[in-house]
Amino acid sequence: MPLPSFSGTQSYLTDQGLESAVRCALALERPLLVKGEPGTGKTLLATAIAETVGAELIHWPVKSTTKAQDGLYVYDTVARLYDARFGDGDPKDIRRYIKLGPLGRAFLESTASAPRVLLIDEVDKADLEFPNDLLHELDRMRFVVAETGDEVVAHARPVVVITSNNEKELPDAFLRRCVFHFITFPDKERMKAIVRVHHPNIDEALVDQAITAFYGVRESPRLRKRPSTSELVDWITVLSREGIGVERLRRDLPFLGVLLKKEQDMEAWLSDPRRGRA
């Protein structure tokens, strides 16, 4: 049986390595773990996969307090207490207060012909137990609602994309059961192609000079947060709307606050001896 096809979309450019990783994850029905610095398109990858396979995207943003249980369901005790006090609804019917989480929805809404794409975003924000607990639930594909005794069984396995900013080491057991891909930051030529997707009608000379200046800023050694692809796209938008020309960009970098978001980084760039050569 041939591997499922994925080659990006009109708005999401890929390379051979990323395409192969996605195809392997789809074929093996395993989570795709995507790492890379912020702004390299990890989150948008899930949107592109959903568009390719014609599926709904379910987004589960992870926080420091997130538990695997939160993805299955939540029991809304506050709503039940409100109904008990003010007489709206029947508080005796506990099932009314059980709300499926993103993982529970992905289980029930996925079918063999139309799986859901579940994006588990920034898994490294949660505590160390979360990744293994998460894969335990994904392996079982079923769970019991403790408050009612009902068992929820998945109709089909969802397509799972897990992103990480590489801020925390993930457990080996978790890594072993995922297909992995690291998205490297684009070089200048690839960045130009990405920018062209978002800005097809902006003067080519302006785009070239903006990209040259952008990489000059990124290469400043003292930056704590280097600007990302999305910030470059925003910066070019501002430059174009404000009528900034190539000659102005060669002399200085206006609207630098679109690229640099920390006071220390602004000071580091302004004091960099290479600044005049960006």
C-alpha positions as CSV (number, residue, x, y, z in Angstrom):
1,M,0.0,0.0,0.0
2,P,1.6,3.4,-1.0
3,L,2.4,5.9,1.7
4,P,-0.1,8.8,2.1
5,S,0.9,11.8,0.0
6,F,1.9,15.1,1.5
7,S,3.8,17.9,-0.2
8,G,2.7,21.0,1.6
9,T,0.1,23.5,0.4
10,Q,0.1,26.7,-1.6
11,S,0.6,28.7,1.7
12,Y,2.9,26.2,3.4
13,L,6.2,25.3,1.8
14,T,8.0,22.1,2.7
15,D,11.2,20.2,2.0
16,Q,11.8,16.5,1.3
17,G,12.8,15.7,4.9
18,L,9.6,17.2,6.3
19,E,7.4,15.5,3.7
20,S,9.0,12.2,4.4
21,A,8.4,12.6,8.2
22,V,4.7,13.4,7.6
23,R,4.2,10.5,5.3
24,C,5.8,8.1,7.8
25,A,3.7,9.4,10.6
26,L,0.5,8.9,8.5
27,A,1.5,5.5,7.4
28,L,2.5,4.2,10.9
29,E,-0.4,6.0,12.6
30,R,2.0,7.4,15.1
31,P,2.3,11.0,16.5
32,L,4.6,13.3,14.6
33,L,6.8,15.2,17.0
34,V,8.1,18.5,15.4
35,K,10.8,20.5,17.0
36,G,12.4,23.8,16.0
37,E,12.9,27.4,17.2
38,P,9.7,29.6,17.3
39,G,8.6,30.9,14.0
40,T,9.7,27.9,11.8
41,G,6.2,26.8,11.0
42,K,5.6,24.0,13.5
43,T,2.1,24.9,14.4
44,L,1.1,25.8,10.8
45,L,2.3,22.3,9.7
46,A,-0.8,20.8,11.4
47,T,-3.0,23.2,9.5
48,A,-1.3,22.1,6.2
49,I,-1.8,18.4,7.0
50,A,-5.4,18.9,7.8
51,E,-5.9,20.8,4.5
52,T,-4.2,18.0,2.6
53,V,-6.2,15.1,4.1
54,G,-9.4,17.1,4.2
55,A,-9.8,16.9,7.9
56,E,-10.9,19.2,10.7
57,L,-8.1,20.6,12.9
58,I,-8.5,20.3,16.7
59,H,-6.0,22.6,18.5
60,W,-4.9,21.7,22.1
61,P,-2.5,24.4,23.4
62,V,-0.5,23.0,26.3
63,K,0.2,25.1,29.4
64,S,2.4,24.4,32.5
65,T,-0.7,23.1,34.4
66,T,-2.0,20.9,31.6
67,K,-2.7,17.2,32.4
68,A,-3.5,14.4,30.0
69,Q,-6.8,14.0,31.7
70,D,-7.7,17.6,30.6
71,G,-7.5,16.4,27.0
72,L,-10.1,13.6,27.6
73,Y,-12.9,15.4,29.3
74,V,-13.7,17.9,32.1
75,Y,-16.5,17.7,34.7
76,D,-18.1,21.2,34.9
77,T,-18.9,21.2,38.6
78,V,-19.5,25.0,38.6
79,A,-22.3,24.7,36.0
80,R,-23.9,21.9,38.0
81,L,-23.7,23.9,41.2
82,Y,-25.3,26.9,39.4
83,D,-28.1,24.8,38.1
84,A,-28.7,23.3,41.6
85,R,-28.9,26.8,43.2
86,F,-31.0,28.6,40.5
87,G,-33.1,25.8,39.1
88,D,-31.8,25.9,35.5
89,G,-31.6,22.4,34.1
90,D,-31.4,19.1,35.9
91,P,-28.4,18.8,38.2
92,K,-29.1,15.1,38.8
93,D,-28.1,14.3,35.2
94,I,-24.3,14.4,35.5
95,R,-23.8,13.6,31.8
96,R,-25.0,17.2,31.0
97,Y,-21.9,18.5,32.8
98,I,-19.3,16.2,31.1
99,K,-17.5,18.1,28.3
100,L,-15.1,16.3,26.0
101,G,-11.6,17.8,25.8
102,P,-9.6,18.0,22.5
103,L,-8.3,14.4,22.8
104,G,-11.8,13.1,23.6
105,R,-13.2,14.9,20.6
106,A,-10.5,13.6,18.3
107,F,-11.3,10.1,19.4
108,L,-15.0,10.3,18.9
109,E,-15.0,12.5,15.8
110,S,-12.4,10.6,13.8
111,T,-13.5,7.9,11.3
112,A,-11.4,5.6,9.1
113,S,-12.4,7.8,6.1
114,A,-12.2,11.1,7.8
115,P,-9.8,11.3,10.7
116,R,-9.4,14.5,12.7
117,V,-6.0,16.2,13.0
118,L,-5.1,16.9,16.6
119,L,-2.4,19.5,17.2
120,I,-0.9,19.2,20.7
121,D,1.0,22.5,20.8
122,E,4.2,23.1,22.8
123,V,4.2,19.9,24.7
124,D,7.4,20.9,26.5
125,K,5.5,23.5,28.5
126,A,3.9,20.8,30.7
127,D,5.4,18.8,33.5
128,L,7.6,15.8,32.9
129,E,4.8,13.3,33.4
130,F,2.5,14.7,30.7
131,P,4.2,13.3,27.6
132,N,4.1,9.7,28.8
133,D,0.6,10.1,30.2
134,L,-0.5,11.5,26.8
135,L,0.9,8.6,24.8
136,H,-0.7,6.1,27.3
137,E,-4.1,7.6,26.4
138,L,-3.2,7.6,22.7
139,D,-2.2,4.0,22.8
140,R,-5.4,2.9,24.6
141,M,-7.7,4.9,22.4
142,R,-10.4,4.6,25.0
143,F,-11.2,6.0,28.5
144,V,-13.8,5.8,31.2
145,V,-15.7,8.9,32.5
146,A,-15.3,8.3,36.3
147,E,-18.3,10.4,37.2
148,T,-20.8,8.3,35.1
149,G,-19.0,5.0,34.4
150,D,-19.4,5.5,30.7
151,E,-16.6,4.2,28.4
152,V,-15.6,6.3,25.4
153,V,-14.0,4.2,22.7
154,A,-12.3,5.8,19.7
155,H,-13.9,5.2,16.3
156,A,-10.5,5.6,14.5
157,R,-7.0,6.9,15.3
158,P,-6.7,10.7,14.8
159,V,-3.7,12.2,13.0
160,V,-1.6,13.7,15.9
161,V,1.0,16.4,15.5
162,I,3.0,17.4,18.6
163,T,5.1,20.5,18.6
164,S,8.0,21.4,21.0
165,N,10.2,24.5,21.2
166,N,13.0,22.3,22.6
167,E,12.9,24.1,26.0
168,K,12.8,20.9,28.0
169,E,14.0,17.3,27.4
170,L,11.3,14.8,26.7
171,P,11.2,11.3,28.1
172,D,12.9,8.5,26.0
173,A,9.8,6.4,26.2
174,F,7.8,9.2,24.6
175,L,10.4,9.8,21.9
176,R,10.5,6.1,21.0
177,R,6.9,6.1,20.0
178,C,6.9,9.2,17.9
179,V,8.1,10.0,14.4
180,F,10.5,12.9,14.8
181,H,11.4,15.9,12.6
182,F,13.5,19.0,13.4
183,I,12.5,22.1,11.3
184,T,15.7,24.0,10.6
185,F,15.5,27.8,10.1
186,P,15.3,28.7,6.4
187,D,18.3,29.9,4.5
188,K,18.0,33.1,2.5
189,E,16.7,31.5,-0.7
190,R,14.1,29.5,1.0
191,M,13.1,32.5,3.1
192,K,12.6,34.5,-0.1
193,A,10.2,31.8,-1.4
194,I,8.3,31.8,1.9
195,V,8.0,35.6,1.9
196,R,6.8,35.5,-1.7
197,V,3.9,33.3,-0.6
198,H,2.7,36.1,1.8
199,H,3.9,39.1,-0.4
200,P,3.6,38.1,-4.0
201,N,3.3,41.7,-5.3
202,I,5.9,43.6,-3.2
203,D,8.9,44.9,-5.1
204,E,11.6,42.2,-5.4
205,A,14.5,44.6,-4.6
206,L,12.8,45.6,-1.3
207,V,12.2,42.0,-0.4
208,D,15.9,41.1,-1.1
209,Q,17.2,44.0,0.9
210,A,14.8,43.3,3.8
211,I,15.9,39.7,3.9
212,T,19.5,40.7,3.9
213,A,19.0,43.1,6.8
214,F,16.9,40.5,8.6
215,Y,19.7,37.9,8.6
216,G,22.1,40.6,9.6
217,V,20.0,41.2,12.7
218,R,19.7,37.5,13.4
219,E,23.4,37.0,13.3
220,S,24.1,39.5,16.0
221,P,25.7,37.3,18.7
222,R,24.2,38.9,21.7
223,L,20.6,38.6,20.9
224,R,18.5,36.7,23.4
225,K,15.5,36.2,21.1
226,R,16.3,36.2,17.4
227,P,13.5,37.4,15.1
228,S,11.4,34.7,13.4
229,T,9.9,34.1,10.0
230,S,6.5,35.5,11.0
231,E,8.2,38.7,12.3
232,L,10.0,39.2,9.0
233,V,6.7,38.8,7.1
234,D,5.2,41.5,9.4
235,W,8.2,43.7,9.0
236,I,8.0,43.6,5.2
237,T,4.3,44.4,5.4
238,V,5.0,47.6,7.4
239,L,7.9,48.6,5.2
240,S,5.7,48.3,2.1
241,R,2.8,50.2,3.6
242,E,5.0,53.0,4.8
243,G,6.7,53.3,1.5
244,I,10.2,52.5,2.7
245,G,12.6,52.1,-0.2
246,V,15.7,50.0,-0.7
247,E,18.1,53.0,-0.2
248,R,16.5,53.7,3.2
249,L,17.0,50.1,4.3
250,R,20.6,50.2,3.4
251,R,21.1,53.2,5.7
252,D,19.1,52.1,8.7
253,L,16.4,49.8,9.8
254,P,13.1,51.5,10.6
255,F,10.3,49.9,12.7
256,L,12.9,47.6,14.3
257,G,10.4,46.9,17.1
258,V,8.6,44.6,14.7
259,L,11.7,42.3,14.7
260,L,13.2,42.7,18.2
261,K,11.0,42.3,21.2
262,K,13.4,42.7,24.1
263,E,15.0,45.8,25.4
264,Q,18.4,44.0,25.8
265,D,18.2,42.8,22.2
266,M,17.5,46.3,20.9
267,E,20.5,47.6,22.8
268,A,22.7,44.7,21.6
269,W,21.8,45.3,18.0
270,L,22.3,49.1,18.2
271,S,25.8,48.6,19.7
272,D,26.8,45.9,17.3
273,P,29.7,47.2,15.1
274,R,28.3,45.3,12.1
275,R,25.0,47.1,12.2
276,G,26.0,49.6,9.5
277,R,26.7,46.7,7.2
278,A,23.3,45.0,7.4
